[in-house]
Amino acid sequence: MGWAEALLPYRASDDPQGFLGAALLAQDQTLFRLAATWPRVKKVLPPPPGPGEEIDLEKVWEQTRVDFDDWAGLAQVNCLAAISGFQVLKANGVVFPDGSLSHQAEAVLKRKAASAFMTATGIKGKDLK
């Protein structure tokens, strides 16, 4: 079993905490940038769990190493903002060690990115029909 399969129950969870984390993304530009770039950040993960093996997400996080300098560069924020933003995103179940995001966070990112694109290009919703 790989990390994508092992973390699927966490990513797909409808825990109210996940909605809070997604709401934070919608309101905070730094968190939005950090979440948007999270999948491309350099990370070192522990070996994936074996088939049927239970995982403890906190223990996985403890064994995961994140390149905060890389992340800060990708998100165009300072390194301290990446470190403090990571704590918020992790605690609110927005980001996961394998580089994935909660399904609520993905929805917010897609919607906000589409809205920004439409605004920048002058496309209106009615033009898409």
ABEGO torsion letter per residue (X at the ends): XBAAAAAAAAAABABAAAAAAAAAAAABAAAAAAAAAAAABBBBBBBBBBBGBBBBAAAAAAABBBBAAAAAAAAGBBAAAAAAAAAAAAAAGABBAAGBBBAAAAAAAAAAAAAAAAAAAGBBAAAAX
